[in-house]
Amino acid sequence: MWQFGPYRVEGLIARGGMGEILRAYDTRHDRVVALKLLAENLAADDEFRERFKREAHAAARLREPHVIPIHAYGEIDGRLYLDMRLVEGGDVGSLLASRGPMRPAEAVGVIEQVARALDAAHAEGLVHRDVKPSNILLGDGGFAYLVDFGIAHSVQAGTLTSTGFTVGTLDYMAPERFDDAPVDHRADVYSLACVLYQCLTGAKPFSGDTAASLINAHLNHQPPLPSSARSDVPREFDRIVARGMAKNPAERFSSAGELARAARQALTTMFPVSAPEPARRSRRWGFVVAGAGAVVVLGAGTALALTAMRTEAGSPVPAEPTAPRTSAPAPPQPVTSSTTSVPAPSPTALPSAPQLPPPAPPPSSQSPKPPGGTKQCRTIVFEGKERGVGCFDPNGDHLYAHDTARDGMWIRTYLATDYGRTEECKDLKSEGGPIDCKFDLSEQGKGRFQVELWDAKKRVAETPWTDYFPIAQ
């Protein structure tokens, strides 16, 4: 444990090419934060220091909840730093590695949230330049945060900085990043399409053992088809990935939000992105993601994160609720510092992407819908034996999961709404009665659920989806 200005450093979270991320206790505001320290030699670069402060200021004013709040930034004892909220969750890259590819609806849910963060940044003239799965954090309930804003924009793309660090990750870089062509927000659209492909398939768009092979692939190879890698991915996603990864920026989606809206449509319609045809319905999937542990991601060779916050101008940043501390703060040490509290956001809200109407429920071969207010249950059968039960009761928004066998496996009841919200209930112990999980589904719409049997982290069986039924009526 050591002291950095007012921060008592408790441990290392991650280390990358441009610095490190530390878990630290802010003695001024009585809270635990993620403290990002840039490499010492970066502060010696006057141009970089000024750009860092300018981009930190701009990124901190973003009015977008999918950008993690930044409490303060500045320089202490010759080290540039960012004081960030510490997020409880995991990153998409780690989840894909441990769980495999997402269902199409899971992937679209993540892409939509990241697109909102990117559109807000682009509206302020910020280009991220390092959109990738490990820079997307998933908190409680699958809420996504995009990290690493601003600093990547401070260095010319496609080159090495004066201190020798590569900005961006080759697996997701747009072709224009590899030459002297102008780089704008459409480079982020290309990277977002790469992320969509990886979420759908579990693999990066291009494979290569060397930097030269990856660069050649981005410059010359056709975008891969997700439906060729996974048969359950609707072929409409092939067109979306191909357009998002077009070599010519002018041929891509005009914004991250446009890509996300096309992906949402692909879940329930069967027409090309550029020229709609009469709609044909396709399968939809439910989605919930959760991580564990305090995580703020900094990949090797990538830039540190800049994010947004809200506070009153000229006022100290309010402390986040934390458990009382029993240890006395470390005595102050003499430091030379330049600290900037984050300004209040501008009163003019950023333009937001138009929202599509909720998609119509897909057809089903199951029995007709029961009336609203009726409790529904499904029994899951595995290897010829009843294995568990899951229920949904719209009176009070209760999900139930009941594991009826003691064999080490467990039951999950999984609810998905037609407006994108998902919930889950788990029975992990096979003891006693059903587990009752209550939620507040205050938005009117429709929902459906299925019951799943899991062995550790692998799903081994699932029931068909129920028909859609009214909720919050």
N, C-alpha and C positions, 0 to 999 in steps of 0.2 A: 504494500500500500504506500502510495506516495502522493505528494501534493502538487497540483498544477493550478496556480492562482487560487481561486475560490473552490476548486474541484478536488475532492479527495478520490483519487483513482483506486478502484477496487479490483480491477482485472481487465484482461484483454478479451475482446469479443472477436475481432478479426483484424488481419493485416493484409494490405495490398500494396501495389506498386507506388502509390502516391502518399501513403501514410498508414494510419492504424485507427481502429475504432475501439474505444475503451468504455467499460462500465464505470461510471463515476457518480459520486454523491455531491450535489450542488449545495454547499453550506449556506449560500445566500437565500435559497428558496426552499430548502429542506425537501429535496426530491432526488431520486435516482434518474440519471440521464444517460444517453449515449453521447459520448464526447469523441469527436473526430479530430484528430491531430494530423495536419499535413506534414510531409517530410520537411525537415529543417531547411534544406537548401532551396525550397520553393519560396520561402519568405524573403530570401536574398534577391529574388528576381523582382525588381520593382514593377515591371509591366504585369507580371502574373499577380502580384499582390493587389494591384489596383483593379484588375479584372475580377479577381476573386471577390473583393468587397462589392464591386458593382453588381456582379451576378448573384451574390448572396442576397443583396438588398432586393433585387428584382424577383428572385425565386421566393423569398420570404413573404412577398406580397400576394402570392397566388391565392385566390379565393376558391380553392378546390380541396374537398375533404380527402381525396385519394392521394394527396401529397402530404407526407409526414410533417408535423409541425417542427419548426426550428425556433428555439428559444432565444438564442443569441449567437453572434459570430464576432470575430475580431482577431487580435494578436496578443499573445502573452509571452514574454521572454523570448521574442523572436520566432514563435511558433504560431502559425495560422490555425484557427480552430473553429469548429461548429458545435454548438450545444443543441442536441436533438432529443426528441421524445424517444424513450426506449420502448420498443414495440414487443408485445408478447405474441409470438407467432413463428411461422416458418416461411421460407422462400419457395417460390414455385419450382425452381431448379431442384432443390432438395426433395420436394414432394414428388416430382416426376421420377426422380431416381429411386425413391423408396416405394412408390405406389404404382408406377407405370403411367401410361397415357390417361388423360382425362376423357370422360364422355364428352360428346360434342357440346351439350348444354353447359357442362362445367367450364369447358374452354371458352365458350362465348361469354359466360358470366365474368371471367377474369379479364378477357380482352376488352369488354365494354368499360370496366372500371379503369383500366390503364388508359384507354382512349380518352376518357374524360380528363384525366390528369394531363395527358399530352396536349389535348386541344386547349386547355387552359394555359399551359406553358407557351404553346405556339402563338396564342393570341397576344402574349406579352413579348413576343420576339425571342423566346428562349427555345433552343434546340437541344434535346437531351443528348443524343449521339451515342448512348450506350444502353439502349433498351434490350433487355435480355431477361430470362427467367429468374436468375439469381438476384436481379435488381427489383423484383416484384415480391413484396412481403404480403403474407396472408394472415390477418389477425382473426379475432373471434368471429365465427359465423361466415368465414370466407371473405371478409372485407379486405380489399386489395389496396396496397400502397405502392406507388412507384418511387423509388429512391434514386439518388445520384443525379439530381438536377443541378444545372448551373456550371459546375466546375469543368465538365467536359466541354461546354460551350466556350470556356475561357481560352481554349487552346485550339489552334488551327487544325481542322480535321485532316485525317489521312497522313499526318506527319508525326515526327517525334518532337516532344517539347524540348526546350533548351536544356532541361535536366535529364532528358533521355527516356521519358516514359511514353508508352504508346497509349493513346486515348481511344477507348472503344475496344470491342471484342470481335475478332475476325469472323466468328461463326454467324454474326448477325449484321455485319456491316454492308451498307448499300454500295453498289459499284462506284458511284461518284466519289466515295470516300477515298478511293485508291489513286486518284489523279488530282489535277488542279482545278477540276470543275467546281462551280459554286455549290455549296451545300446548304439546303434549307430544311424546312420541317418534313419534307417528303422522305428524307433519309430515315427519320423516325418511323414513318409509315412502313417503309421497307422492313425495318427491324421488327415492327409489331407483327407483320405478316409472317416473319420467320418464327416468332414466338408462338403465333397461332398454330403453325405447322407442328412445332414441337409439342405443344399441349395436346394436339389431336393424335399424334403418333408416338410420342415418347422419344423421338430422335431429332437431332438437329437437321436442318434442311440439306446441308452438304457435309460430307465426311472428307477428311483429309489429314494426313500425318504431318504435313508441313504448312507453314504460312503461305508459301507459294501456291500450293495446290488449292487451298481455300480461296485465296484471292482469284485464282483462275476460274474456280467454280462460280463465284459471284459475278465475275465479268462475262463469262461465256456459256455457262450451263443453263439449261432451261429449269425453271422452278420445279421442284418435285411435286407429285400429286399425293395428297394425304389419303385419298381413297384407295390408292395402290398399296399403301402401307397398312391400312386397316379397312377391312371390308364393310364395317358398320358406320363408316364416316360417309355422310351424303356427298355425292359427287359435286354438288354445288360449291362445296368448300375448295375443290380443285380450282375453280375459276377465281374464287376470292384470293387464294394464296398466289395464283399466277399473276393476277392484276396487282396485288400488293407488292409482289417481288419483281415487277417489271423492271428491266434494265434502264429504260428511259423514265426519269421521274415524272414526265408529263403524262405518261400512260398509267400511272398509279392512281389510287384513290386520292382525292384532293385533300383529305384530312383523315386523321385516325378515327374520328367519329363516323365518317362515311364507311370505312372498313368494318367497324363494329356493327353498324346497322345492317350492312349486307350479310354479315355473319349471323346476326339474329334472324334475319329473314330466311336464311338457308336452313334453319331448323324446321321450318314449317311449310316452305314453298319449294317449288322445283322449277325455277326459271333462271336464266343467265343473269349475271350481275348487271350487264350493260343494257340489255334489252328484255324487259319483263315479258313473260308469256303467261297464259292462264295457269293459275296456281294449282299444284298438286301437293298433297300433304305428305310429310315424311315423319319419321320417328323423332320424338323428343325425349330427352333424358333429364333426370333430376341432378342436383348438384349441391354438395356441401364440402367445404375444405376446412380443416383446422390444423394448426401447428402447435408445437410445444416448445417452450423455452424462450428466453429473451434473445431476440435475434435482430441485428441490424447488419445488412450484408455489405461487404466490400470485397469484390473479386480481385484476384491477383492481376496487376497490370491495368486496373480500371480506375476511374476517377471516384473521389469521395462524393457523398450525397449532399445535395442541398434541397431543402423542402420548405413548406409554408407553415405559417402559424397565424393566430389571431390574438390581438391584445389591444389595449387602449393606448393611443399615442401618448408618449411622455410618462407612462405609468410603468412601475415594475411589473415584470411578467409574473402572473399568479402562480403559486406553487401547485403542482399536481398532488392529489391526496396520496400520502404515504404513511406507512406505519411509524409510530413514534420511535425516535432514535435514542438509544441508551448511552451510546458512546459520545463523548464530548468532541466537538469539532476540533480538527487539528489547528494548532496555532497559526495565525497568518504569517506568511513569508514575504519578504520584500520582493516585489515583482515590478516589472515595467509592462504596462498593459494598455491596450486600446480595444475596448469592448463596445460593441454596438448592440443595443436591444432592438428587437425587431419592431419595425413601424407598424402602425395600424394599416389594414388593407384600404385601398381606395374605395370611396363610396359607390363607385360605379361597378356594378356586377359584371363579370365577364360574360360574353355570350355563351350560351350553352347549346349543345347539339339537340335538335328536335328529337323527341321520343316517338318511337313507333307505337301504334296501338297494340294492346296485348294480343298475341296470336290466338287464333281460334283453336279450341281443343282438337286433337287428332281423333280420327275414327277409332272405334274399338269393337272387337268381336265379343266383348264380355256383356254381361247382363245390363239392362237399362239402369240409368242413374237412380239412386234412391233419392227421396226428397231431402232438402236441406234440414239439418237438425238431427239426422239419423246417424247413430254410431255405426261405423263400419269396421269389420275385422277381416283379416286374411291369415290363413294358416299356411306355413311353409313346410313342404315335404322334402326330405333328403334321403336318398337310397331306400325309398319305399316306406319311410316312417315319418310321422308327424314330428316336426323338430322345434316349432315355436309358433307364436302368434303375434301379430301386430295389428293395432287398431288406431282409428282416428275418430274423435268425438268432437263435432263442431260446436257443441254446447260447452263453451269455455276453452275451446281450442286445445284439446288434450291429445297428445300422441302417446301410445302405449307400446311397449316392447316386452315380450315374455319369452324367456329361454326355458324350454321345458325338459331339457336333457342335460346331464352332467358329463359332458365328453370333452370339455375344454374349448368348445366353439362358442360363439355368441351371436345374438340377434340384433339387427338394426331395423327400425321402421323409419322410412325415408319419405318425406312429404315435399312435393314440388308444386308451386302455384303457376298460373298462367301469366303472372306478371314478374316472374323471375326469382321470387323468394323461395328458399328451401329451409327445411328444418329436419332434425333427426332425433331419434330416441334410441338408446342402447340398453340392452340387458347383458351385462358382461359376466355375471356371477352364477347364473343358473340356480339361484336360491330364492325361495319365497315366491311372492306373487309378482304380477307384472310391474314394470317400471312406468311411472306416470310422469310424462314431461309436458309441462304446460307452456304455451306460447301465446303471444298477443297478436293474432292475425287481424289487425284493425282495418286493413285495406280490403275492400270488397273485390271479389273475383271468384275464381274457381281453383280447386286443388285436386290432387290425386296422390296416392301413395303406393309403395310396394314394401314388401318385407324381405329382408336379406339375411342370409346365414354366412357368417365369417369364421374363418379359421386363422387366428392371429390377424395378420394384415392382408389376407387374401380372401376375396369373396368367392364362395363355393356354390352358392345357389341363391335364387331370388324368385319371388312370385311375379306374375304379370302385373303391370300397373292396373290400378282400379280405373274406372271411368272418372272423368272430372265431375266434381260436385261443388255446389255453392259453398263459399266460406264468407264469414263476416257479413252475413245478410241481416 
